[in-house]
Amino acid sequence: MNNVQITWLIVLLFVDLVLTAIRASLLNVRFPRLVSLSEAGMQRVEKTMELVTKRARTRSTLKLGQAIVRFLIAGLVMLNFVIPE
């Protein structure tokens, strides 16, 4: 296993972690709380409210991204540990 493959594995694991955190945060957000933050003057809340209103599309996009990243991780692991050179 060379350094490039290890680097790709670490990067893909980090991307998977970020996608999982984004998905969990968007699924657990409460819309009334976002509305109250928006009324309090928070400017960045509008983008989050837009994502939450399109919840099905956002969720499916994040799941697709996670699936692709996880298949890439599985491929790298198989290439390096299951099928050695």
N, C-alpha and C positions, 0 to 999 in steps of 0.2 A: 504494500500500500504506500503510495508516494504522497508527498506533501500536498499536491494539487487536489487529490481525491479527498484527503482529510479536510482541506479547506472548503471544498464544495459541500461535504457532509455537514460541517459546522454551520456554513451559511444557510443551507437548506433547513437545518434544525432551528436556526434562529428565525427564519421566515415562517416556519410552521408555528413557532411560539407566538410570533406577532399576529398571524392570522387567527389563531385560537383566541388570543386576548381581545382582538377587535370583535370577533364574532360573539364572544361571551358578553362583552360590554354593550354591544348593540341589542342583544337579545334580552338583557336584564334592565334596560333603561325604561323609565316610566315617562310616558308622554306628558302627563300633568306637571311633573317636575321640570321638564324641558320648557314648557310654556311659562312657568313661573320664573325660570332663569332668563328666558327671553324678555319677559316684562321687566325684569330687574336691570336690564341693560347689557346683558352678555351678548356680544356680537357674534361669536363663533357658534352659538347654539343653533342658528338657522340651518347650517349645513347638516348638523346632527338630526334636526327635526325632519329635514328632507329625506335623509336616509331611513329614518324610522318609519315615515309614512310609506316608503317603498320597501317595506320589510321583507316581502317574499322574494323580490328580485335581489336585494342585498344579501339575504341569507343564502340563496342558491349560488350566487357568485362567490361568496366566501367558502361555501362547501366545495365548490368546484376547484377553487384555488388550493384548498387544503388537500383535496384528493390528488391533484396533480403533484403537489410538493411531496406528499407522502409516498406516492408511487416512485418518484425520483429518489427519495431517501431509501426506499426498499431496494431499488435497482442498484444503488451504490453499495449498500450493505451486502447484497447478494454477489455483486461483482468482486468485492474485496474479501468477504469472509466465507461465503458458502462455496464459491467457485474460485479457489485460489489459482494463481498463475502457475 
